[in-house]
Amino acid sequence: MRKYTRNGQLEAVVCNCCGKKLVVESGIVREGVIMIDHTWDFFSEKDGEIHHFDLCEACYDDWINQFRIEADVEEQTELLS
């Protein structure tokens, strides 16, 4: 869950799963988080809904460890400094 200031700067991020408040400094999240924005389509029971949520890195790890088929992980070869 994200909260923004009146001028649109990111103010707070809370994990929707565990409720952990993540560190945000100057509008930048300073720890691992995954933001999911998903628009459900016609073939779903949620057609017309858009779901937004954030997971901290620990909750993400717990979630994907439940997968029967592992997520594809690719190493990023160029990192911005």
C-alpha positions, 0 to 999 in steps of 0.5 A, a space after each residue: 500500500 502506497 501513500 503519496 503527499 499532495 504533490 505526488 511524492 511517495 511518502 510511505 509504503 506498507 506491505 499488504 501481507 505483513 503490515 511492515 512499514 518500509 523505509 522511504 527517504 526523499 520519495 524513494 523506497 530504501 529496501 526490497 519491495 515488489 509493487 503489483 498493479 494488475 488489471 483483470 480481464 474478460 476471462 476472470 471473475 474479477 473482470 474490470 477490477 484493477 488490484 494494487 498491492 506491495 509486498 516486502 521482500 520477506 513476504 515475496 520470498 514466502 509467497 514464491 516458495 509456495 509455487 509448484 513451479 519455480 519463478 524464472 530468475 534472471 541475473 541483471 548484468 548492468 546495474 545503475 550506479 
